[in-house]
Amino acid sequence: MSDPRSRGGLLKALGPGVMFAGTAVGVSHLVQSTRAGAVYGFALIGLVIAANVLKYPAFAFGPRYAAATGTSLLEAYRRQGRWALVLYGLLTVGTMFTVQAAVTIVTAGLAVALFGKGVSVLVYAGLITILAGAIAGFGQFKVLDRVVKVIVVTLTIATLVATALALPKIDWGAAQWALPREGWDPKTIIFCAALVGWMPTAFDISVWHSLWTLARRDETGHTPSVREVLFDFNVGYIGTAILALCYVTLGAAVMHGSGATLAESAGAFAQQVIDLYTENLGAWSRPVIAVCAFGVMCSTVLTVIDGFPRALAGLYGRFRGPERADARQHDRVSREYWVFLVILGAGSMLVLAQFLGSLKGLVDLATILSFLTAPMLAWLNHRAIHSDEVPTQHRPSRGMTIFSWVSIVSLSAFAAYFLALRFG
């Protein structure tokens, strides 16, 4: 018989993995996975699976490190040297405005499709940014955790229902499961880089996940074991991988071969996705698809608008000194958090204003930047979990260590190939 205390610990640890899912199941799924299915059918589904598999170690090392040491990955970077903090800071500042702008413009487009064109996409984007910032800042971790859990559960059910209804429409006999050699042209390579960049999400979230793990500990008063946080992580990670396959399937079933061209603007793209799903699945599905899509993006905006300020506030603290394992303040927001929150909101709105008519351009820019920085962050995480401050019993197995190196080398090779193709 299982130990009730063990079950209670698992439930208390559950939360950061769901927030990870809320972050991941957004642009990478609704936009990029749907585009993959719409344009290439099932030909890129192997790439989606490979990206989820290869990125697993670096993502898992975030909560594992937090549980094993009682500190975040930012403390691990500090211990590696100030250069690691500077590198992480540069990578974060270099991507955060485009990332926030990308998730916000997609959400604003869905708001237009769902609530009408009474106001512009830019106004919707501003309102969404302010509301999400208020929930993250004033509500602190407790409210953020509960809101995201409700959204993630709702969108998961809606997505699984929509996918199940779409399956009979697929001509499985004619499905193409791999691209022919001539299909790997520069345009396809660029899209694949963008797809992998946020599949299931960017590696920045591994740092956020370590911070969320500590915030959950401080909220509940329960210090989770490595086993418990890995259970929580696996629930979220496997769930996001399954949902990624669902969105590829929906794109392939509903849009592939339809002759439709994906729209450039956020509002038009959102309306197009909802209309095509409704046309193929029936008028009754419109509210399901609309709510599902909007819920996907709301959870992403909420977690991203919390993640960057939380990480930058922590980064500021690590430049000033070490992080104490017995600190119990991760579930609260600091003055630095609010400063970075305002900077993030203002900067992302400026970026968004420049890309109002080009959703795909903004999304591809944000995802490719994440794709190119992925090997460096994966390497930092690998060094962190194998460092001296991690007890030997909590370090990865030999097989996972090898797996991590395979991941780093594979991501580095793909990034080098992309750069050579782009600039060679």
Secondary structure as UniProt FT lines:
FT   HELIX           4..13
FT   HELIX           16..24
FT   HELIX           27..33
FT   HELIX           34..40
FT   TURN            41..44
FT   HELIX           45..54
FT   HELIX           56..69
FT   HELIX           73..80
FT   HELIX           82..115
FT   HELIX           121..166
FT   HELIX           167..169
FT   HELIX           172..174
FT   HELIX           181..183
FT   HELIX           186..197
FT   HELIX           204..220
FT   HELIX           226..254
FT   TURN            255..257
FT   HELIX           266..281
FT   HELIX           283..285
FT   HELIX           286..320
FT   TURN            325..326
FT   TURN            330..331
FT   HELIX           335..354
FT   TURN            355..357
FT   HELIX           359..385
FT   TURN            388..389
FT   HELIX           392..394
FT   HELIX           398..423
//
